[in-house]
Amino acid sequence: MGERANSGKWARVRQRLRTELGEDVFNSWFGRVEFEQEDKSTVYLSVPTRFLKSWIMSHYYDRLLALWKAERGDVVRIEVIVRGAIRAKAVPSGEGKAAAEAAPAARPAAPATSSTPAALRRSDAPEGHFSGSPVDNRYSFDTFCDGAANRLAFAAARAVAEGGDGKLNRFNPLYVHAGVGRGKTHLLHATTRAARRADPSRKVVYLTAEHFMFRFVAALRSQAAIPFKESLRDIDLLLIDDMQFLQGKSVQQEFCHMLNALIDGARQVVVAADRPPAELETLDERVRSRLKGGVAFEIGAPDLELRRRIVATRYQLAREHNPGLDIPEPVLDYLAQAVVSNGRDLEGGLNRLVAQWQFTSQPITIASAEITLRDLVGAREPRRVRIEEIQVVVARHYNVSKADLLSSRRTRTIVRPRQIAMYLAKTLTPRSLPEIGRRFGGRDHTTVLHAVRKIEGLIEGDKTLADEIELLKQMIDE
């Protein structure tokens, strides 16, 4: 029954894709995609080639995720694997389960289970009682393109990887933050691999925040929490990715204890997230305080010089896999100048040009590249909006105080601005309803939901209010 239900979901997703994309485009990119399985938070699809995987992840990931969310609201990611091209790494029998509980880290990694497809159990993971999440062999310092936007973070990461002499590193904890696609995960994987090679006796563990949560909860359920904690505190170098996803009071408390034990014991910790420590609003204040006590480096948007280096490096790799590939230098330079948001978009743009070369018999020109890359040209990541910013702007606009918005006062002059602020927090930030409620004086998520629905209803029939909220959005975005 379960298999039939899963098949039905995939059939509906395919049909929606076919309708949106058209028959030709759908057959080109999704005709050979197969459904493998799904767990509590992840859907696994498979494709026959790495190129197809790269293309789908670069161009259709967000749409695929949205369509699956329409079928199953609890899906948080899509994993695409290559059929028959993955070599599962053999591990001793006592460690097979630990290795199988890790998933690829190309996107925020989902903790896998014993039922995870063998194709997903690939890693450069070390052997030992706790091996952490897998490390992608493609990510190294040699393949990391450094420039003005990331040079400080890159230099600090190399220093950490080479500093295995047991002395307290001055970069502790080292905190790296950046927007999507700017190289955080690449840098952590490279640091992990370099540290292991520099000193094989050094216990180096790379973990995604989600994998840490999964392992901690599993240890609690199996009454193995104490051995789990001890195995973590024996680490020499711990690297944590996607810190913004660390949730749960008990999990955060245990993470804070572990962080304190490692740093106080002169062990190195490296953390990566999509925002500075002070803006990790869902984290316990003690964790944020400890993270702020180290050194933080931001990886900014790549400048033109760095974008050119990224394009040149990726083009050379593409030529190794596609003999005869010929994309003129002016086209590559146009790609570097036009796609300015991040390295991932640059790689996606290059993949499109490679596909254009593969599937057409026409030479690639700047004119044809403009058409191929038109949705990437000039694209920039939207500015991250904080709930505190929304509260300040709304309070100032309606001549009330921020304290009034967070209070329990129920007068009309306070209630309406509070509801508007909650509505804006829901529409302009990725925060959940419970988190928004906590940021508005500890209110229940149902209160936030009521406010959002109330304002949505009013906007439909009140053009003046709709214009006023659009003005507030512009003020917040400035």
C-alpha positions as CSV (number, residue, x, y, z in Angstrom):
1,M,0.0,0.0,0.0
2,G,2.9,2.4,1.0
3,E,4.7,1.8,-2.3
4,R,1.5,2.5,-4.3
5,A,1.0,5.7,-2.4
6,N,4.5,6.8,-3.0
7,S,4.2,6.0,-6.7
8,G,1.0,8.0,-6.8
9,K,2.8,11.0,-5.3
10,W,5.6,10.8,-7.8
11,A,3.2,10.4,-10.7
12,R,1.3,13.6,-9.6
13,V,4.6,15.5,-9.3
14,R,5.7,14.3,-12.8
15,Q,2.4,15.3,-14.3
16,R,2.6,18.8,-12.8
17,L,6.2,19.2,-14.1
18,R,5.1,18.0,-17.6
19,T,2.3,20.6,-17.6
20,E,4.5,23.4,-16.5
21,L,7.6,22.6,-18.6
22,G,6.0,21.2,-21.8
23,E,6.5,17.8,-23.3
24,D,9.9,18.4,-24.9
25,V,11.6,20.0,-21.9
26,F,10.1,17.5,-19.5
27,N,11.3,14.5,-21.5
28,S,14.8,16.0,-21.8
29,W,15.4,16.4,-18.1
30,F,12.8,14.2,-16.3
31,G,12.1,11.4,-18.6
32,R,14.8,9.2,-16.9
33,V,14.3,10.3,-13.4
34,E,13.0,7.6,-11.1
35,F,11.6,7.6,-7.6
36,E,13.7,5.6,-5.1
37,Q,12.2,6.1,-1.6
38,E,11.2,8.7,1.0
39,D,11.7,9.0,4.7
40,K,10.3,11.5,7.3
41,S,11.9,14.5,5.7
42,T,13.6,13.6,2.5
43,V,12.6,12.3,-1.0
44,Y,15.2,10.3,-2.9
45,L,15.2,10.4,-6.7
46,S,17.7,8.8,-9.0
47,V,19.1,9.6,-12.5
48,P,21.4,7.7,-14.9
49,T,24.2,10.4,-15.2
50,R,26.1,12.9,-13.0
51,F,25.4,15.6,-15.6
52,L,21.6,15.1,-15.3
53,K,21.9,15.2,-11.5
54,S,23.8,18.5,-11.7
55,W,21.4,20.0,-14.1
56,I,18.3,19.1,-12.1
57,M,19.8,20.3,-8.8
58,S,20.9,23.6,-10.4
59,H,17.7,24.4,-12.3
60,Y,14.8,22.5,-10.9
61,Y,15.5,21.8,-7.2
62,D,13.3,24.5,-5.8
63,R,10.4,23.6,-8.0
64,L,10.7,19.9,-7.3
65,L,10.8,20.6,-3.5
66,A,7.7,22.8,-3.8
67,L,5.7,20.2,-5.7
68,W,6.7,17.5,-3.2
69,K,5.7,19.8,-0.3
70,A,2.3,20.1,-1.9
71,E,2.0,16.3,-1.7
72,R,3.7,16.0,1.7
73,G,4.0,19.1,3.9
74,D,6.8,17.6,6.0
75,V,9.3,17.2,3.1
76,V,12.3,19.5,3.7
77,R,14.7,18.3,0.9
78,I,15.1,16.4,-2.3
79,E,18.2,14.2,-2.8
80,V,19.2,13.1,-6.3
81,I,21.5,10.2,-6.7
82,V,23.2,8.6,-9.7
83,R,22.2,5.1,-10.4
84,G,25.0,2.6,-10.6
85,A,27.8,5.2,-10.4
86,I,28.3,5.3,-6.6
87,R,30.8,3.1,-4.8
88,A,29.7,2.5,-1.3
89,K,32.7,2.4,1.0
90,A,33.1,-0.7,3.0
91,V,33.4,-0.3,6.8
92,P,34.0,-2.8,9.7
93,S,30.9,-4.5,10.8
94,G,30.7,-2.6,14.0
95,E,30.8,0.7,12.2
96,G,28.5,0.0,9.3
97,K,25.5,1.5,10.9
98,A,27.2,4.7,11.8
99,A,28.5,5.2,8.3
100,A,25.1,4.4,6.9
101,E,23.5,7.1,9.1
102,A,25.1,9.9,7.1
103,A,23.8,11.5,3.9
104,P,25.6,13.5,1.2
105,A,26.3,17.1,2.0
106,A,25.8,18.8,-1.4
107,R,22.7,20.4,0.2
108,P,21.8,20.5,3.9
109,A,22.3,16.8,4.7
110,A,19.5,14.6,5.9
111,P,20.3,12.0,8.5
112,A,19.9,8.7,6.8
113,T,18.7,5.5,8.3
114,S,19.6,1.8,7.8
115,S,17.1,1.9,4.9
116,T,19.0,4.6,3.0
117,P,19.8,3.5,-0.5
118,A,23.4,2.2,-0.9
119,A,24.0,4.9,-3.4
120,L,23.8,7.5,-0.6
121,R,26.3,5.9,1.6
122,R,29.4,7.4,0.1
123,S,32.0,9.4,2.0
124,D,35.5,10.2,3.0
125,A,34.5,9.5,6.6
126,P,37.1,8.3,9.1
127,E,36.8,5.1,10.9
128,G,36.2,5.1,14.6
129,H,33.4,5.1,17.2
130,F,31.8,8.3,15.8
131,S,32.5,9.1,12.2
132,G,30.2,12.0,11.7
133,S,28.8,13.1,8.3
134,P,30.4,12.1,5.0
135,V,32.9,14.4,3.3
136,D,32.8,14.9,-0.5
137,N,36.1,14.0,-2.1
138,R,35.6,16.7,-4.7
139,Y,35.9,19.5,-2.1
140,S,39.5,20.3,-1.3
141,F,41.7,23.4,-0.8
142,D,43.1,22.9,-4.3
143,T,39.6,23.2,-5.9
144,F,38.5,26.1,-3.7
145,C,38.9,29.4,-5.6
146,D,40.0,32.1,-3.2
147,G,39.6,35.8,-3.7
148,A,38.9,39.1,-1.9
149,A,35.5,37.9,-0.8
150,N,36.7,34.7,1.0
151,R,40.4,35.1,1.5
152,L,40.3,35.6,5.3
153,A,38.0,32.6,5.9
154,F,40.2,30.5,3.5
155,A,43.4,31.5,5.3
156,A,41.9,30.8,8.8
157,A,40.5,27.4,7.6
158,R,44.0,26.4,6.3
159,A,45.6,27.4,9.6
160,V,43.1,25.3,11.5
161,A,43.7,22.3,9.2
162,E,47.5,22.6,9.7
163,G,47.4,23.3,13.5
164,G,47.3,19.8,14.8
165,D,50.0,20.2,17.5
166,G,47.6,20.2,20.4
167,K,48.0,23.9,21.2
168,L,44.9,26.1,21.6
169,N,44.4,27.7,18.2
170,R,43.7,31.4,18.3
171,F,40.8,30.9,15.9
172,N,38.5,29.1,18.4
173,P,35.8,28.7,17.7
174,L,36.2,29.7,14.0
175,Y,32.9,30.9,12.7
176,V,32.3,31.2,8.9
177,H,29.0,32.7,7.6
178,A,27.7,33.4,4.1
179,G,24.7,33.3,1.9
180,V,23.8,30.3,-0.3
181,G,26.3,29.0,-2.8
182,R,29.3,30.9,-1.6
183,G,31.5,28.0,-0.5
184,K,30.9,27.4,3.2
185,T,30.4,23.6,2.9
186,H,33.3,23.4,0.4
187,L,35.6,25.1,2.9
188,L,34.5,22.8,5.8
189,H,34.9,19.7,3.7
190,A,38.4,20.9,2.5
191,T,39.4,21.6,6.1
192,T,38.3,18.2,7.3
193,R,40.2,16.4,4.5
194,A,43.4,18.5,4.9
195,A,43.4,18.1,8.7
196,R,43.1,14.3,8.4
197,R,45.9,14.1,6.0
198,A,48.2,16.5,8.0
199,D,47.9,14.3,11.1
200,P,46.1,10.9,10.7
201,S,46.2,10.4,14.5
202,R,44.1,13.5,15.0
203,K,40.4,12.8,15.6
204,V,38.6,15.0,13.1
205,V,34.8,14.9,12.8
206,Y,32.6,16.8,10.3
207,L,28.9,17.1,11.2
208,T,25.9,18.8,9.9
209,A,23.7,20.3,12.6
210,E,20.9,18.1,11.5
211,H,23.0,15.0,11.7
212,F,24.1,15.9,15.3
213,M,20.4,16.3,16.3
214,F,19.6,13.0,14.7
215,R,22.4,11.1,16.5
216,F,21.7,12.8,19.8
217,V,18.0,11.9,19.8
218,A,18.8,8.4,18.6
219,A,21.3,8.0,21.5
220,L,18.6,9.2,24.0
221,R,16.1,6.7,22.7
222,S,18.5,3.8,22.9
223,Q,19.7,4.9,26.3
224,A,23.2,5.4,25.0
225,A,23.5,9.1,25.6
226,I,26.5,8.9,27.9
227,P,28.8,7.0,25.5
228,F,27.6,9.3,22.7
229,K,28.6,12.4,24.7
230,E,31.9,10.9,25.7
231,S,32.7,10.1,22.1
232,L,32.0,13.7,21.0
233,R,34.1,15.2,23.8
234,D,37.1,13.2,22.7
235,I,37.3,14.9,19.3
236,D,40.4,17.0,18.4
237,L,38.8,19.0,15.6
238,L,35.0,19.3,15.3
239,L,33.4,21.0,12.2
240,I,29.7,21.8,12.4
241,D,27.8,22.9,9.2
242,D,24.4,24.6,8.8
243,M,24.3,25.8,12.5
244,Q,21.1,27.6,11.7
245,F,19.2,24.3,11.6
246,L,20.1,23.3,15.2
247,Q,16.8,23.1,17.1
248,G,15.4,21.8,20.3
249,K,16.1,22.9,23.9
250,S,17.8,19.6,25.0
251,V,19.8,19.3,21.8
252,Q,21.1,22.9,22.1
253,Q,21.9,22.4,25.8
254,E,24.0,19.3,25.0
255,F,25.7,21.1,22.1
256,C,26.6,24.0,24.4
257,H,28.1,21.5,26.9
258,M,30.1,19.8,24.2
259,L,31.3,23.2,22.8
260,N,32.4,24.3,26.2
261,A,34.2,21.0,26.9
262,L,36.1,21.0,23.6
263,I,37.2,24.7,23.7
264,D,38.1,24.5,27.4
265,G,40.1,21.4,26.6
266,A,42.1,23.2,23.9
267,R,40.3,21.3,21.1
268,Q,39.4,23.2,17.9
269,V,35.8,23.9,16.7
270,V,34.8,25.3,13.3
271,V,31.2,26.4,12.7
272,A,29.4,27.5,9.5
273,A,26.0,29.1,9.1
274,D,24.1,31.4,6.8
275,R,24.2,34.4,9.1
276,P,26.3,35.9,11.9
277,P,26.1,34.3,15.5
278,A,24.1,37.3,16.8
279,E,21.4,36.6,14.2
280,L,20.8,32.9,15.0
281,E,17.7,33.8,16.8
282,T,16.5,30.2,17.4
283,L,19.7,29.3,19.2
284,D,20.0,29.4,23.0
285,E,21.7,32.6,24.1
286,R,24.6,30.6,25.8
287,V,25.4,28.9,22.5
288,R,25.4,32.3,20.6
289,S,27.6,33.8,23.3
290,R,30.2,31.1,23.0
291,L,30.2,31.3,19.2
292,K,30.6,35.1,19.4
293,G,33.6,34.6,21.7
294,G,35.7,33.2,18.8
295,V,36.5,34.8,15.5
296,A,33.9,35.2,12.7
297,F,34.6,35.7,9.0
298,E,32.0,36.4,6.3
299,I,32.3,35.0,2.8
300,G,30.9,37.8,0.6
301,A,29.6,37.9,-2.9
302,P,32.4,37.1,-5.4
303,D,33.9,40.0,-7.2
304,L,34.6,39.9,-11.0
305,E,38.1,38.6,-10.6
306,L,37.0,35.7,-8.4
307,R,34.0,34.9,-10.7
308,R,36.4,34.7,-13.6
309,R,38.6,32.2,-11.7
310,I,35.6,30.1,-10.7
311,V,34.4,30.0,-14.3
312,A,37.9,29.1,-15.6
313,T,38.3,26.3,-13.0
314,R,34.9,24.8,-13.6
315,Y,35.3,25.0,-17.4
316,Q,38.6,23.1,-17.2
317,L,36.9,20.4,-15.2
318,A,34.0,20.3,-17.7
319,R,36.5,19.9,-20.6
320,E,38.0,16.9,-18.8
321,H,34.6,15.2,-18.8
322,N,33.5,16.4,-22.2
323,P,36.3,16.0,-24.8
324,G,36.0,18.6,-27.6
325,L,33.9,21.0,-25.5
326,D,34.3,24.5,-27.0
327,I,32.9,27.5,-25.3
328,P,34.6,30.7,-26.6
329,E,36.5,32.9,-24.1
330,P,34.2,35.9,-24.7
331,V,31.1,33.8,-23.7
332,L,32.9,32.6,-20.5
333,D,33.7,36.2,-19.7
334,Y,30.1,37.2,-20.3
335,L,29.1,34.5,-17.8
336,A,31.5,35.8,-15.2
337,Q,30.3,39.4,-15.7
338,A,26.6,38.7,-15.9
339,V,26.0,36.1,-13.1
340,V,27.0,38.0,-9.9
341,S,25.1,36.3,-7.0
342,N,27.3,33.3,-6.0
343,G,29.5,30.5,-7.2
344,R,26.7,28.0,-7.4
345,D,24.8,30.1,-9.9
346,L,28.0,30.4,-11.9
347,E,28.4,26.6,-12.0
348,G,24.7,26.3,-12.9
349,G,25.2,28.8,-15.7
350,L,28.3,26.9,-17.0
351,N,26.3,23.7,-16.9
352,R,23.6,25.3,-19.1
353,L,26.2,26.3,-21.6
354,V,27.7,22.8,-21.6
355,A,24.2,21.4,-22.2
356,Q,23.7,23.9,-25.0
357,W,26.9,22.7,-26.7
358,Q,25.9,19.0,-26.2
359,F,22.4,19.3,-27.5
360,T,22.7,21.7,-30.4
361,S,24.9,21.7,-33.4
362,Q,25.2,25.5,-33.4
363,P,28.3,27.3,-32.0
364,I,27.8,29.1,-28.7
365,T,27.7,32.9,-29.0
366,I,27.1,35.7,-26.6
367,A,23.7,36.2,-28.2
368,S,22.7,32.6,-27.6
369,A,24.3,32.6,-24.1
370,E,22.1,35.7,-23.2
371,I,19.0,33.6,-23.9
372,T,20.3,30.5,-22.0
373,L,21.4,32.5,-18.9
374,R,18.6,35.2,-18.9
375,D,17.1,34.2,-15.6
376,L,20.5,34.1,-13.9
377,V,21.7,37.5,-15.2
378,G,22.0,40.1,-12.5
379,A,20.3,37.8,-10.0
380,R,21.2,38.6,-6.4
381,E,20.2,37.1,-3.1
382,P,17.5,39.1,-1.3
383,R,18.6,40.8,1.8
384,R,17.9,38.8,5.0
385,V,15.3,40.5,7.1
386,R,15.3,40.2,10.9
387,I,12.2,40.2,13.0
388,E,13.6,42.9,15.1
389,E,13.9,45.2,12.1
390,I,10.3,44.6,11.3
391,Q,9.2,45.5,14.8
392,V,11.2,48.7,14.8
393,V,9.9,49.9,11.5
394,V,6.2,49.0,12.3
395,A,6.5,50.6,15.8
396,R,7.9,53.8,14.3
397,H,5.3,54.0,11.5
398,Y,2.4,53.6,13.9
399,N,3.9,55.8,16.6
400,V,4.0,53.0,19.3
401,S,7.0,51.5,21.1
402,K,8.5,48.1,20.4
403,A,7.7,47.2,24.0
404,D,4.0,47.8,23.2
405,L,4.2,45.3,20.3
406,L,5.6,42.7,22.7
407,S,3.3,43.5,25.5
408,S,-0.1,42.0,26.4
409,R,-2.0,45.2,25.8
410,R,-5.2,44.7,23.8
411,T,-6.1,48.3,22.7
412,R,-6.8,48.7,19.0
413,T,-3.9,51.2,18.6
414,I,-1.6,48.3,19.6
415,V,-3.3,45.2,18.3
416,R,-3.5,46.2,14.6
417,P,0.2,47.2,14.4
418,R,1.2,44.0,16.2
419,Q,-0.8,41.9,13.8
420,I,0.7,43.7,10.8
421,A,4.2,43.1,12.3
422,M,3.5,39.4,12.7
423,Y,2.1,39.2,9.2
424,L,5.3,40.9,7.8
425,A,7.5,38.5,9.9
426,K,5.8,35.5,8.4
427,T,6.0,36.8,4.8
428,L,9.4,38.4,4.9
429,T,11.4,35.9,7.0
430,P,11.8,32.1,7.0
431,R,10.8,31.9,10.6
432,S,8.2,29.4,11.8
433,L,5.0,30.5,13.5
434,P,6.2,29.3,17.0
435,E,9.5,31.2,16.5
436,I,7.6,34.4,15.5
437,G,5.4,34.0,18.5
438,R,8.4,33.7,20.8
439,R,9.8,36.9,19.3
440,F,6.5,38.7,20.0
441,G,6.5,38.3,23.8
442,G,6.2,34.5,24.0
443,R,2.8,34.2,22.2
444,D,1.4,30.9,21.0
445,H,1.7,30.0,17.3
446,T,-2.1,30.1,16.9
447,T,-2.0,33.8,17.8
448,V,0.4,34.4,15.0
449,L,-1.6,32.4,12.6
450,H,-4.7,34.3,13.5
451,A,-2.9,37.6,12.9
452,V,-1.6,36.5,9.5
453,R,-5.0,35.4,8.4
454,K,-6.6,38.5,9.7
455,I,-4.3,40.8,7.8
456,E,-4.5,38.7,4.6
457,G,-8.3,39.0,4.8
458,L,-8.2,42.8,5.4
459,I,-5.7,43.4,2.5
460,E,-8.1,41.8,0.0
461,G,-10.9,44.3,0.7
462,D,-8.9,47.4,1.8
463,K,-6.6,48.9,-0.9
464,T,-5.4,51.6,1.5
465,L,-4.2,49.0,4.0
466,A,-2.6,47.0,1.2
467,D,-0.7,50.1,0.0
468,E,0.4,50.8,3.5
469,I,1.8,47.3,4.0
470,E,3.7,47.6,0.6
471,L,5.2,50.8,1.9
472,L,6.2,49.1,5.1
473,K,7.9,46.4,3.1
474,Q,9.9,49.0,1.1
475,M,10.9,50.7,4.3
476,I,12.1,47.4,5.8
477,D,14.0,46.5,2.7
478,E,15.9,49.8,2.6
